[in-house]
Amino acid sequence: MNNHIPVLMNEVIEGLSLHSGATVIDATIGLGGHAEMILARTSPSGKLIGFERDDRNLDLAKDHLSSYTDRVTLINDSFGNMAEHDLGKIDAILFDLGFSSVHVDDASRGFSFQQEGPLDMRYDQKQELTAEAIINSWTKDELADLFFQYADETRSRQIAEEIVKARKANRITTTTQLAETVENVVKRSGKTHPATKVFQALRMAVNDELGEIKKGVDSGINLLKPGGRMAIITFHSTEDAFVKYQLKDDPRIELVNKKVIKPTYEEMRSNSRSRSAKLRVVAKI
Ligand SMILES: C[S@@+](CC[C@H](N)C(=O)[O-])C[C@H]1O[C@@H](n2cnc3c(N)ncnc32)[C@H](O)[C@@H]1O
């Protein structure tokens, strides 16, 4: 299934201040939705360099952008390693952080608490560390700290205790097993699933998401030409606070928008995934 709708498209295009012939990095090319628009706005000679950690998504992006092959370079690597590639100077960079709808729709990837799947959560299938390894080997305190620090889970200690108790009886290997273990502690109320925060924290730890953002944003700023733009879309408060803090007081950049940009009411209504999206744009000095 391929139903990922790019968020904040007009705001991103405007924020990146694209011109014909620009060289742009899409640090999280996903299925290539934003990339396609970037290519259209930089035609006829603009170049797009796309990073993607997940080789399956990179293949989908390649298919999606097949009419632009002479203008596109696709790199199967984390944006955190941007500095290791010889990319030259760049006009604009986009980070559209986190996972794509494809990850959640495919139960076998282990990102969804609503469908039974292996506790995996790796973007890069070549990586060794999985969510299953973390859940079954980290100590109670390490798990509690993870849930609290990466997702503000207020019941983190009780959830960690319940996990340690459950795994003594049986190794926790599936998404539904974990979701049920969390539900023994956090009861359902409202629309949000009780395991939402635990799954978010785990995904962030498996993929070292904050570590990669730190390296990628820093390298991206170095690569920008003076006046070049960087746009970053975040999807939850931990990610957004981290990005805000990293950009604050960086002498190499200035903020383009003082307040974060959020989707319009119409976009939130038509694409539920956009509801938590926040866009920050900076310019290289
Ligand atoms: C929100 S989606 C991007 C969607 C894309 N803008 C589009 O229009 O299709 C984020 C993508 O970034 C990828 N990703 C996550 N962390 C990454 C990293 N550190 N380096 C490269 N890609 C990453 C994920 O695999 C996912 O496909």
The ligand as an SDF file (V2000), in Angstrom:
LIG
                    3D

 27 29  0  0  0  0  0  0  0  0999 V2000
    7.8220   11.2850    7.0360 C   0  0  0  0  0  0  0  0  0  0  0  0
    8.6350   10.2210    5.9460 S   0  0  0  0  0  0  0  0  0  0  0  0
    9.0960   11.2440    4.5880 C   0  0  0  0  0  0  0  0  0  0  0  0
    8.0470   11.3580    3.5370 C   0  0  0  0  0  0  0  0  0  0  0  0
    8.4530   12.1530    2.3170 C   0  0  0  0  0  0  0  0  0  0  0  0
    8.6940   13.5410    2.6130 N   0  0  0  0  0  0  0  0  0  0  0  0
    7.4370   12.0240    1.2060 C   0  0  0  0  0  0  0  0  0  0  0  0
    6.9240   13.0430    0.7510 O   0  0  0  0  0  0  0  0  0  0  0  0
    7.1590   10.8860    0.7830 O   0  0  0  0  0  0  0  0  0  0  0  0
   10.1870   10.0050    6.7170 C   0  0  0  0  0  0  0  0  0  0  0  0
   11.1170    9.0500    6.0010 C   0  0  0  0  0  0  0  0  0  0  0  0
   12.4190    9.2530    6.5270 O   0  0  0  0  0  0  0  0  0  0  0  0
   13.0710    8.0140    6.6560 C   0  0  0  0  0  0  0  0  0  0  0  0
   14.0860    8.2010    7.7060 N   0  0  0  0  0  0  0  0  0  0  0  0
   13.9020    8.2060    9.0450 C   0  0  0  0  0  0  0  0  0  0  0  0
   15.0680    8.4660    9.6640 N   0  0  0  0  0  0  0  0  0  0  0  0
   15.9980    8.6440    8.6920 C   0  0  0  0  0  0  0  0  0  0  0  0
   17.3920    8.9550    8.7070 C   0  0  0  0  0  0  0  0  0  0  0  0
   18.0510    9.1230    9.8490 N   0  0  0  0  0  0  0  0  0  0  0  0
   18.0130    9.0700    7.5190 N   0  0  0  0  0  0  0  0  0  0  0  0
   17.3560    8.9100    6.3450 C   0  0  0  0  0  0  0  0  0  0  0  0
   16.0410    8.6040    6.2710 N   0  0  0  0  0  0  0  0  0  0  0  0
   15.3720    8.4810    7.4400 C   0  0  0  0  0  0  0  0  0  0  0  0
   11.9910    7.0300    6.9990 C   0  0  0  0  0  0  0  0  0  0  0  0
   12.3540    5.7380    6.5960 O   0  0  0  0  0  0  0  0  0  0  0  0
   10.8040    7.5850    6.1860 C   0  0  0  0  0  0  0  0  0  0  0  0
   10.7090    6.9520    4.9410 O   0  0  0  0  0  0  0  0  0  0  0  0
  1  2  1  0
  2  3  1  0
  2 10  1  0
  3  4  1  0
  4  5  1  0
  5  6  1  0
  5  7  1  0
  7  8  2  0
  7  9  1  0
 10 11  1  0
 11 12  1  0
 11 26  1  0
 12 13  1  0
 13 14  1  0
 13 24  1  0
 14 15  1  0
 14 23  1  0
 15 16  2  0
 16 17  1  0
 17 18  1  0
 17 23  2  0
 18 19  1  0
 18 20  2  0
 20 21  1  0
 21 22  2  0
 22 23  1  0
 24 25  1  0
 24 26  1  0
 26 27  1  0
M  CHG  2   2   1   9  -1
M  END
$$$$
